[in-house]
Amino acid sequence: MSQNESQSKPLDPALLKEIEDAKKTWEESVLNPLLERYGVRREEFTRSGGEHVQGVYYPGEKGDNLSDYMENIGFPGSYPYTRGVQPTMYRGRYWTMRQYAGFGTARQSNERYHYLMKQGTKGLSVAFDLPTQMGYDSDSPRARGEVGKVGVAIDSIADMEILFDKIPLDKVSTSMTINATASILLAFYIAVAESQGVSSKQLRGTIQNDVLKEYIARGTYIYPPKQSMRVITDIFAFCQQDVPKWNTVSISGYHIREAGSTAAQEVGFTLANGVAYVESAIKAGLDVDDFAPRLSFFFNVHNNFLEEVAKFRAARRLWARLMKERFHAKSPKSMLLRFHSQTAGSTLTAQQPQVNIVRVALQALASVMGGTQSLHTNGWDEALSLPTEDAARLALRTQQVIAYESGVADVVDPLGGSYAIEQLTDEIEASAMDYIRQIDELGGSAEAIERGFQQGEIQEAAYQAQLAIERKSQIIVGVNEFQSQSAPPQGLLKIDEAIEQDQVSRLREFKASRAMDEVQSALAALETAAKGSDNLMPHILHAVKSKVTLGEVSDALRGVFGEYVESVVF
């Protein structure tokens, strides 16, 4: 049968009526109530010639594949959420445009945040230096040479106060890329907010708090997995009562992809970690519909445009099915995979670095067309240094051009219904689910990590990707083809070595000014709680308000929990 004959074949009238009835029900029960409450960004969406642009496109009399439309695709804002978590998506409001920033001292980072906010950034994303991520104060011998280098150094509540100086914490959404020490940074943030007169119940934002992927791909862990999971579930329970608008974990595939995974591995391993967090919280006595709506995800965006769009759609659908079928969640909010995305740092090249502008724009567009809730775009110079102000502004402008000029935000799930996209979505979902089954058979994510399963799979994928580059079956512009000689760019951001001395000096002054009886009392209470079963968050919050430092809190927990030593995987 020819393609034209296939397309002209009459469709089942009963099936068409089923789709039309489902569409009408969706509009009446889901779309119209949202429109009545929030409206849309503007009254009319049009193309260049003034032609009307629909909000959502559906299979119709000229469509096909209707038989599985309701089961696998459905409508935006409705199960299985393949087409997006909101009925109107960006017609209602744009995604949150974040710029990930943090370097040097808290004062320097505060100045960058104010700059980005003036440029139109809608949410702050904080990068922390390695000592902060690993639970060491800046005066620790383990911190030497790393203070302020890849993020901001935060040792105490005093640093956190400077970091958010003159930034009203009831008006911004703050994302903190922090894992092993997430509980401490969240406590700092709550304490600073309270000093501003802002209740913890008003705070909006996210802590990454995803330590499982640290064992898999990144390495900034402190405690063994079991003890780390306890801290995470304590945060879930604490925030449910005291910080209800906060996203308590951002389950991250970003670093899994940066380590060399495939798109399907990124989805499979990330969602398997999500399953582990849900199981741990339920085991701790929490009801799935009480904590699951505050779970969020963080994904990478690579260069294969169609694959990346399909990846996001597959992840959304698979998570909805897992929550409904495996955990029997009843609230639709528990089934939503809400995600932040960031363009891929590993794809940026030091060769011909301005070509990275093109890569970032392509990746950002894929993220938007895949339905992201917030997005960070990398600076073109990040293969060489932390981004300059000019590079950060251009990265933000990239998002703004996509939002305000491209027209792709005027249509919900604009690539939905494409033969390629729907097939890729199905394939990625099936492959990711296969990884989840394998991890289940090994006893879950933590046990699989101990056996090196995820690490081994990623290592093999990274090896094959490198072979493809060396054999030129995968072309990287400027690296293995289309090479040219050019002078290195000027004006890159350099971190002054004197920053470490200044940070250490201020930390020592802070420590010297404390009432040590309060410090020792707070640490003793924290250690007692760690040895028992009390929720750790109230004790950590009390400690930081008593001027206990990040390193001191971490050391107290190290003394009780011990430290994790990685098993080498070949």
N, C-alpha and C positions, 0 to 999 in steps of 0.2 A: 504493500500500500504506500502510495507517495505521501510526502509531507502535506501537500495541499488537500489530498483526499482525507488524511487523518484529521486535519483541522476543520474540514467541512462536515465531518461526521456528526449527525445530530446527537445531542447530549440527552441523557435521561432527564425528562421533565421533573420527576419526583426528586431526583438528586439536586437539581437546580432550585426547586422549591425549598428543600431542606436548608440549602445554603442561604437563600433569601430570608427564610424564617429565622435562622440563627443570627443573621446580620441584623434583622429588625430587633430581636431580643437584646443583642449586644448594645445596639444604639440606645434602646430605651432604658436598660438597666445599668449600663456601664458608662457609655460615652456622654449621653445627654446630662445626667446628674453632674458629671465633672465639668462640662461646659457651662452649666448654669452656675456652678460654684466659682470657677476660676476663669472661664472664658478662654480666649486664645490671644496670642501676641498682637494680632492685628485683625481687622474685620475681613479683609479679602487677601487671598494668596493667589498670585497670578504669575504667568510666564512673561517672557520679554515682549510678546505681542498683546498682552492684556488678557490672555486666555485663562480661564479659571483652572486652578490646581486643586484636585481633591485632597482631602486629608489622608485618606487611606484608599488604596486600590485593592480590589477583590477579584477572585475568579468570576467570570461572567459567562455569557452565552458563547463567547469565543475562547473561553479558557478550557483547561483540561486538568487532569489530576484532581478532580473534585472529590473522589471517593475517600481520600485520606486527609482532606483539607481540615476538617474540624478536629481530627485526632492529632495531627502533627503540626499544623500551622495556626489555625484559628484566627482570632482577632487581637489587635493590640490591647494590652492591659487585661487580658483574659487567659486563663490556663490553655495551653502550656507555655504561654508567654514567649513563643518563638519570635513574635513580631514586636516585642517590646514590653516593658513593665508598666507603661502608662498608655492609656487610650489615645492621648493626643501627642505624646512624646514632645518634640521640640516646637510643635505648634503652640503648646501651652507655655513653655519657657525653655530657654536654651540649657544645655548641660552646664555644669559649674566649670568655669575656666580657671584651673589652678596652675600655679607655677611653683615647682618644687625648688626650695631655696634654703640655704643655711651654710654658713662658713665662718671660720674665725671665731670671733667673740660674739656674745649675745648682742652687744651694741651694734656691731657691723651687720648682723643678720636682721636686726630690727630696722635698720635703715633701708635694707633691701626690701623688706616687707612693705614699708611705707611707700617706697618707689613703685613696687608692683601694684599696690592697691590704687595708686594714682593713675596707673596705666590701664586699669580696668579689670584686674584680677578679682575674681569673686570669692575665692577661698584660699587660705594659706596652707601650704604643705611644707612641713619642717623636715630638713635633713640634719641628722646628728652625726658628730664625728665618731670614729671607731671606739675610742675609750668610753664614750657615753653609751654606745650600743652594747659594749661588752661588760659594763658595770664597774668601770675603773674611774676614779677621780683623776683630774688632770695632773695632780702631783704624784701619781703612782709611777714607779719605774716602768710598768707595763705600758704606760701612755706616752712615753718619751718619743718624740718625733711625729706623733699622730694627732696632737691636739689642734682642733680647728681645721684639719686638712680636708676631709671629705664631707664635712658638715659642721654644725655649730657645737661648741663644747658647753654642756650643761652639767654642772656639778651640784648645784644647790638651788634652793628656792629663790635666792638672790639673783642667780643667772636667769631664771625663768621670769622673774619680774621685769628684768631689763629686756628680755627677748620680746615681751608683749607690751612694752611701755607705750602708752597712748593708743593702744589697739583695744577697742571695747569688745570684750569676749562674749557679750550677749548679742553682738551684731555680726560676727564672722563665724564661718565654719572652718575649723582647723583640723588638718590631717597631719598625723605624726608618724613618720616611717620609723617605727621603733618596735622591737620584738621582745628580747629577753628582759629588758628593763622597762617594758611598757607600763607596768603597774606603777612604777616610780614616777615616770614622766606624766602619767595621767594624774597622779596625786599632786605633783607640782602645779599642773594646770588648774586643777580644782582649787588649790590653795590660793593661787594668784587671782583667780576669778573672784573668790570670796573676798579678797582684799580690795577688789574693785567694787564690791557690793553686788556681785552677780552670783545668784544661786546656782548650784550644780545642776539643778533641774532645768536651767535655761541653756546650758551649754550644748552646742552642736559640733559634731566632728567625728573623727575616726582615729583610733590607734591601730596600727597594723597588727601587732599582738599575735602574729602567726609564727610560732616557733618551729612547727613541724617542717616548714619549708627551709628553715635554717639548717636543720640536720641533713636535708636532701641536697641543698644547692648553694648555700651562702656562707654558713659557718659562724654567725654571730649568736651562738647559743651560750648559756652558762650552765644551767642545771640539767640533770638527766630528764628524759622525756616525761616520765610519770610525774615528777615534781613540777615540771614546767606546765603540764596540763592542769595541775591543781591550781596554780596561780591564775591561769587563763579562765578557768571556770569560776574562780573567786571573783574575778573582774566581771564576768557575765552577771553573777548574782548581785554584786554590789551596784552595778550600773542600772540593773533592772529597777531597783528601788530608788537610787539616789541620783543617777544621771540618765534618765530615761530616753533622752534624745540622742544619746551618744551611740555610735556604731562601735561595738566592743571588740570586733576583730575584722580585719580586712584580709581575707584568705587569699594568699598571693600566688599567682602563677607567674608573675613578672620575673622573679629571680630564677624560677625553674626554667623559663625560656631563655633568660640571659646565660644560664649555665650550658645551654646547647640542646634543649629538648625540642621535639617537634610540636606542632600546634595541637595535635591530638593528645600528646603526653602532657602538655601544659594544662589542658582541660581535665584529663583523667586524674593526674596526680593532685591538682588543686582541689577538685571536687571530692576526691578521696580524703584529703585533709579536712575538708569541710564536714564530711561524714564523721570523721574522728572527733571533731569538736562537738558536734551535735550529740554523739553517743556519750561523750564524757560529761556534758552538761546534764543530759537525762539521767545518767548514773548518779550524778551529784544531787538529784532530786528536783531539778528544774523542769517545768512543763515546756514542751517544744514550742507551743504558741506564745509563750511568755518571752523567750529569748531570741527565737529564730528571726523575727522581723528586724532585729538590729544587726544581723550578720551582713557583711558586705564582702565584695571580692575586688581583686586588683589584678588586671591582666596586662600583658605586653601587647604591643602592636608592631608586627613585622612588615616586610615589604610586599609579600604576596597578597595583593589587595583582596581578591575574591576569597582566598582561603581565610583571611583574617575576619572578613565580614561574616562568613559562614561559621567561623569558630565561636564568635560571640553569640550567634543565634542558637548554635548547638548547646553551648554551655548553659544558656538560659533555660532551654527546654529540658535538658537532662537534670538540672538542679530541681526544677519544679516537679518532675516525676519522682525523683528521689525523696523529696520532702513529703509528697502526697502518698506515695505507694510504700516507701520504706519506713518512714517515721509517722505516718498517719496524721500529718499536720492538717488542721481544719481551717485555719485562717489563711485566706489568700495571701496575706502579707508574709506569711512564713515561707511561701513558695517562690517569692520573688528573688531572682538573682540580680541584685543591684551592684554595679561595678564601676570602679575608677579604672582608667587606662592611662598608660604612659607610652610614648613612642620609644622605640627600642634603642637603648644605649649601645648594645652590642653591634648594631648595624652602622653606627657612625664611624667614619673613616678619618684617619689623620691625613691620608693622601687626598688632595683636592678637597679640603674640608667644607668649602662652600656648597659642594654638591649635596651635603647633608641637609641643606635647606629643602631640597626637592624630596629627599627621603622622608623628612619629618612631615611635610605637607601631605604626601601620599599616605603615610601611616595615620595621620590625624583624620583624614577623610574616611579611611576605612573604619576607624573607631566610631566616628559619628554615624556612618551608615550602618554600623553594626549595633547601634543603640546604647552607647555609653551614657552614664549619669554624670561623670566628671572626667576631665582630661588634662594631662600635663604634656606639653610639647617641649622636647629637648632643644637646647641651644645648639647651633651648628658647630660651635667650637668645643663641645664637650668631649671629643676624643683627645683633646690636647690640654684642657684645663677645666676648672669650674667655669660656668658661663659668665661672660661679661654682662653688664647692664644692657648693652645694645643687642647682644645675642638673645638675652631673655625677652626683651621687648619684641624682637622680630618673631620669636617663637610664639608669644602671645598673640601677635597680630595675625599669625597663620590661622589660629583658631577663630579669630574675629572675622577674617575674610570668609572662611568656610561658613560661619554662622550667618553673617549679614549679607554676603554677596553671592554665594554659590547656588542658593535655592534648595539644596539638599535637605535643609532643616524644615522645609515647608511640607514635606511628605513623610508620613510614618512608614518605616521599613521600605524605603524606595526600591530595594532590589528583591523584595519578597515576590515569589512567583517565577523568578528567573530559573530556567532549567538548571543552569550551572550552580547557582546559589543553593537551591533546594537539595540538589544531589550532594553537594559538598557538605551541607549542614547534616544531612542524614549520615554520611560517611564518617564525619568527625565525631558525631554523637555515638555511633556504634563502636568506633575505635576507642573512644574515651571510656565508654561503659565496659569494654573488655578489660581495660587496665584496672578499673575499679573492682571487677570480679576477681582478677588475679590478686589484688591487694587484699580483698576479703578472704581469699583462700589462704593467704599467708598470716591471717590474724588481725588485719587492719593496718592502718598507715604506720603507727609506731613500730609494730613488729616487723613490717616490711622494711622500714628504714634501718632497723637493727640488723637485718639480713643483707642490706645493701641493694635491695631490688630497684628502687627508683633511681638511686645513684648510678647503678650499672646500666640501666636503660638510657639514661641521659648521656652518660659517657659514650656509649655506642652511637647514639644519634649525633653527638657533637663530632665524633671521629669521622662519621660518614659525611657530615656537612663540610668538614675541613678537606677531606679527600676530593669532594666535588669542586671546591674552590681551586685546589692545586691542579686538578685535571682540566679545569676550565669548563666543566659541564655546568657550573654555576658561575656566572659572570658577576663580579663586583666592580662597578665602574670606578676606575682610578686605581684599583688594587691589582687585579690580574688581567685587566684589559683597559684600553683607552687611557693609558698612563701618560702623564706629562710632568715635566719638572717645573716647579714653581717655588718661589721664596716662601718660607714659613710666615704665617700671619703674624701681624704685630698687635700689641696691646692686649695680650692674653692676661687673664686674672691670675695673679700670683699671691700666695699666702705668705705674709711676712713671718719669718722665723721668730721675731720678737713677740708674736702673739702668744706663743706658748709660755714664755716667761711672764708676760702680763697676766695671763689666766691663772697660772700657778701662784703668783704673788697675791692676787685678789682672793683666791681660794684660801690661802693661808691666813689672810686677814679675817676672812669670814669665820674660819674655824677658831681663831683666837678670840673672837668676840662672843662666843657662845657660852651659855650656862651649861657646863658639862654634866651637872647632875640631871638636867632635863634630857640631855642627849642620851646618857647612859640608861636612864629609866625607860625612854622610848625604845631603845635597842633591845633591852631586856624583855619588854612586853612583846616585841616583834618576834624574838627568838622563841619565846614561850608559845606564841600562837603558831609558829611554823612547826614546832614539835607536836602540837595538838591538831585540832580540826577546825579551829576558828577561821572565819573568813579573814584573809590577810589584808585586804584593802583598807579597812578602818585603821589598822595598826600602822600600815605604811603611810597613810595620810597623816596620822598623828605624828609619826616620826619626822616627816619632812617639814611639818609646821613647827616642830621642836628643833629645826635646823640640822637635822641629820642629813648628811650628804648622800648622793646617789651611790658612791662607792661604799659607804658605810652600810647602807641598807643591803646592797648586793653581797657584801662580805658576811653580814649577819645570816643571810639566807644560804650562802655558800657553806657556812659552818654547820648548818642543819641538813641541807639537801645534798651537799657534795657538788662536784663538777662533772660534766659529761666529757668523756674521751672518745673521739671518733674512731670507728673501726675502718681500717683502710680497705677500699674496694678496688679490685683489679679487673 
